[in-house]
Amino acid sequence: MTLKEKAYKIIDTISEKKLAEVINYLEYIQIKEELEATNEILDDKKLLKSIQAGLKQYGNNELVDFDEIKDV
């Protein structure tokens, strides 16, 4: 049984009141993971510089359509 299957099985047995608490905690974990992922990107100076360069190219209309180069 996978962890998700186990979670679904447990959820089916929990009262609505307790389920609301579980959902609040899951939302907290989700937000925490999203913030950690965002911080990892912001801490990666090379990646951040690459993103900024891409945004600059986009702003200057310097992008190349993938279909134009995929068969090169």
C-alpha positions as CSV (number, residue, x, y, z in Angstrom):
1,M,0.0,0.0,0.0
2,T,1.4,3.4,-1.0
3,L,1.5,6.3,1.5
4,K,-1.3,8.1,-0.4
5,E,-3.5,5.0,-0.3
6,K,-2.9,4.7,3.4
7,A,-3.7,8.4,3.9
8,Y,-7.0,8.0,1.9
9,K,-7.9,4.9,4.0
10,I,-7.3,6.8,7.2
11,I,-9.2,9.9,6.0
12,D,-12.3,7.8,5.4
13,T,-12.4,7.0,9.1
14,I,-11.9,10.5,10.5
15,S,-14.7,12.7,11.7
16,E,-15.4,15.9,9.8
17,K,-14.2,18.1,12.7
18,K,-10.8,16.3,12.9
19,L,-10.6,16.2,9.1
20,A,-10.7,20.0,9.0
21,E,-7.7,20.0,11.3
22,V,-5.9,17.5,9.0
23,I,-6.6,19.7,6.0
24,N,-5.3,22.8,7.8
25,Y,-2.1,20.9,8.6
26,L,-1.7,19.6,5.0
27,E,-2.2,23.2,3.7
28,Y,0.5,24.4,6.1
29,I,2.9,21.7,4.8
30,Q,2.1,22.5,1.2
31,I,2.8,26.2,1.7
32,K,6.0,25.4,3.6
33,E,7.2,23.2,0.8
34,E,6.4,25.9,-1.8
35,L,8.3,28.5,0.2
36,E,11.3,26.2,0.5
37,A,11.3,25.5,-3.2
38,T,11.1,29.3,-3.9
39,N,14.0,30.0,-1.5
40,E,16.1,27.3,-3.2
41,I,15.6,29.0,-6.6
42,L,16.3,32.5,-5.1
43,D,19.5,31.1,-3.4
44,D,20.8,29.6,-6.7
45,K,22.5,32.7,-8.1
46,K,23.3,31.0,-11.4
47,L,19.7,30.0,-12.0
48,L,18.4,33.4,-10.9
49,K,20.8,35.1,-13.3
50,S,19.6,32.8,-16.1
51,I,16.0,33.6,-15.4
52,Q,16.7,37.3,-15.3
53,A,18.6,37.1,-18.7
54,G,15.6,35.2,-20.2
55,L,13.2,37.8,-18.9
56,K,15.4,40.5,-20.5
57,Q,15.5,38.6,-23.8
58,Y,11.7,38.2,-23.6
59,G,11.3,42.0,-23.0
60,N,13.6,42.8,-26.0
61,N,11.6,40.3,-28.2
62,E,14.8,38.3,-28.7
63,L,13.3,34.8,-28.2
64,V,13.5,32.1,-30.8
65,D,10.5,29.8,-31.4
66,F,11.4,26.2,-30.5
67,D,9.8,24.9,-33.7
68,E,12.4,26.9,-35.6
69,I,15.4,25.1,-34.0
70,K,14.1,21.7,-32.9
71,D,15.3,19.9,-36.1
72,V,18.7,21.6,-36.3
